[in-house]
Amino acid sequence: MTDVRVVDTGSPRLLLEIEAGVATVTLNDPENRNPLGGDLRPVLRRTIDRVAGDDDVRCLLLTGAGAAFCAGGNAKAMATQRQPTLEERIRSIRWESEVSAVIWEMPKPSLAALPGPAAGAGFSLALACDLRIAAESAFMTTAFARLALPGDFGGSWLLTQLVGPAKARELYLGSPRVDARECERLGLVNRVVPDAELRDAALDWARQLAAGPPLAFRYMKENLNRALHTDLRSCIAAEAERQCWASEADDFREATTAFVERREPRFRGR
């Protein structure tokens, strides 16, 4: 058994535990389906920044307590909360929403586990992760059209990358509920498991990722992210550099030694 490190995020509505290289961040307001209320957003941004920069963390597991992942923004709070000026509100929301970019760009893998609905900003937050696993009862929806809002947390960009512009427009303009199996077919989630198995399946997957080669994963994410906005020859050139850099690292020597010795490698990220 490994020790679990419980980290105070500054809010009971957001939990952080670190064990065996996995940082589990849990949205913790199950009675209200874990909404991203205004006071929670800066806490989430600071917590994800902390996880991204923690050398003891090799994988982020993002989930929600109870029977939901995240219901999105708190509509009631959004209707009443006001910043002194519109410009200040824009700056605040932009900084908070860039948590999606932090997850997308962090040099370690991220996994979203959906025990139930992921809607609105919660939908965008799930898409920011590298991988997604969902319970059979879960569903996803952009939801923004129902609130007469265009959307935030990078969802328009993230969804377009995953399903293409035509389907992304359909999901934004119509805001349908997409069940877990259809999400899997569309590529919105990677795996669907029975509800009772979600927690264990997500933790097992996260631990496998945390045991993987951190330096290689960092380069893989750089390569895959670059592939979205540049040409093939530029990707080949960048891949060649990182392939050679990785072959000089201790992890590569450990991997080849473990292969010869027929054992599991023990990667150290260097």
N, C-alpha and C positions, 0 to 999 in steps of 0.2 A: 504494500500500500504506500502511496505517495501522500505527502502532506498537502492539504488544501489551504491556500492562502486567501483569506477573505479581505478584500480591499474596500475601504469606505469611499463611496463615490460622492458623498455629500447629499444624497437623496435616498430615502427608502424606496423610491419608485424606480431605482436603477441599481441592480446588484452586479458585483464583479467578484468572481472567484477564479483563482489560478491554480491549476493542478497539472502536473506532468506536461508542462509546456502549453497547455490549452487555457486560454482566457475565456471564460464563459460570462458573457454580458447578457443579463436578463432584464427586460422591461417588466416592471413589477407593479402593475396596477390591474390585477386580473378582473376585479369587479366591473371595471370600465373598459375591458378589452385592451388594456395597455396603450392608451393614447399618448401621442407626443405633445403633451401640453406645453405651454410656453416656458414654464420654469424648468421643465425636464430637458428641453432642447440644448441649452448650453452645458448642462451636466453630461448629457450624452456625448457632445462634441469633445469636451475635456477628457472624458473617460476613454473614448476611442483614440484620441491623440496619445494618451498615456500608454494604452495597449500597443499602439503602433511603434512606440519608441522603447518598449520594454524588451531588453535582450533575453529575458527569461521566458518570454512568450513566443511560441512558434506557430500558433494557430489561434484565430479568433472564432469563437462559436457565439453567434448572436441569436437569441431566442426570446420568447415571451412567456410569462407565467400564466398558468391556467389554460384556458381553452382558446386562446388567441395569440397570434404573433404581435400584431399592432394594428389598431383600428384607424391609424392615421392621426391627423391633428384633432385637437379638442375643439369642435365647432363652437361650442358655447363660449369657451375662453377666447377663441379668435374673434368672436363677435363683440366682446367687451374690452379686450386688451388693446391698449394704444400706447405707442411710443410718442415722445414729445413732438417729433416731426416725422413726416413720411420718409425723409432721407435717412433718418436714424433707424427707422423700422426696416427699411430695405437693407441697410448695412448689417443689422442684427440677424435678420432672417438669412441673408446670404452666408454669413459666417457659420451659423448653426447648420444650414443645409449642406455646407461643404463637407460635413461628416461623411457623406456618400463618396466624395472624391478621396478623402483620407483612406476609407476602407478599400476603394478600388485601387489606389496607388500604393498602399502599404506593401512592403517587401515580404510579406508572409501571407499564407493562404487564409481565407475567411469562408465560413460556412454559416448559412442561415438555416435554422430549424423552425419550421412553421407548424405549431400544434393546432392552429386554426387560422382564421382570416388574416390576410395581410392586405390592408386597404390604404389608399391615399399615400401619405408620406411613408407609412409602413411598407407598402408595396415597393416604393422607390428604394427604401432602405434595404429590403431583401434583395433587390436586383443589384445593389452595389456590391454584394458579396460574390466571391468567386463561384461558389457552389450553393445549392439549395436542396434541402430535404424536407418533405412535407408529409404530414399525417393525411390519411385518406379523407378525413372530414374537412380538411383545410380548403380554402379558396382564396383567390387573389382578385383584386379589382382596383382600377385606378381611382374610381369613386369621385374624382374631382368635378366632373360635370354636374353631379347631383348637388354640389355646393356652389355652383357658378364660379368655380376657380379653375385656373389653367394648369395648376400643378407645381410641385417644387421637389426638392431633394434630388434633383438630377434625373427624375424618372423618365422624362421625354427622351433624353439622350440614351440612357441605359436600356430602355425598352426597345428603341429603334435598333440598337446594336444587336439585341437578342432575337427579335422577330421580324425585323425589316420595317420600312416606313409604312407600307399599306396596313399591315396588321396593327402596328402601333397606333395609327390614326383611328382604327376601328375600336381599339381598347380604350383610347382616351375619349373619343367623341361619344361613344355609346356607354362607357363605364359598365359593361356587363360583369357579372360574377362568373369567374372561370374556375371550375372545380379542379381538384388536385390532378386527376388523370388527364384532363385537357391541358393543364399547365405543363405536365410532363411531356405530352405530345408536342406542344408548342416550343418546348425548350426553356420554359420559365422556371421549372424545377428539374433537378437531375434524378431524384429518386422519390418514390411515394411508398410509404410503409403503413401498416396498421397503426391506429392511434396509440395503442398501448405500447408499441415498440419504438415510438419516435425518439424518446429521450435516450434510450440505450443505443439505438442505431446512430443517432447524431453524435453522441459522445465517442463511440467506437470509431466513427469516420474522422472526427476531429483529432483523436489520439493518433490515428494512422498518419494524418497529415503532419502533426507535431513531431512525429518520429522521422519524418522525411528529411531530405537534405536542404537546409535553410538557404544556403547560397545558391544552389541550383533553382530552388523555387523562386527566389528573388529574380534571377535572370529570366526564368520562364515567364513570370508575370510581366517583366519589362518587354520581352519579346511579343507576348500575346497582346498587350496593350498597344504597343507600337504598330502592330499589324492592322489596327483599326483605322489608322490615319496616314499610312505611308505606303510606298510601292514595294514590290517584291525584292528588287535588288538591294534596296536600303535595309530591308529585313534580313536578307542573306548576309550582308556585311556585318550587321549588328550581332546576328547569331554566331558568326564565325569568331568575332571578338570574345563573346561571352563563353562560347564553347572552350576556347583556349584558356581563358582566365579560370574557368571552373576546373579544367584538367590540371592546373597548377596547385589546386587547393588540397588540403588534408582530407576533406570529405571524399574526393575522388579516389585517393589512395586507400582510404578506409573501405569504400565501396568495392573496389577491385579485390582487396585482400579478403573481405567478407565473402565475396563470390567464390574465390578459390577455396576458402575454408568452410564453405557451405554453412554459413551462419548469417544472422541478421546484422546489418551494419549499424554502427553507433555513430551517428553524425554529430558534429560539434559546431557546424556553421562557419568553418574556416578552412 
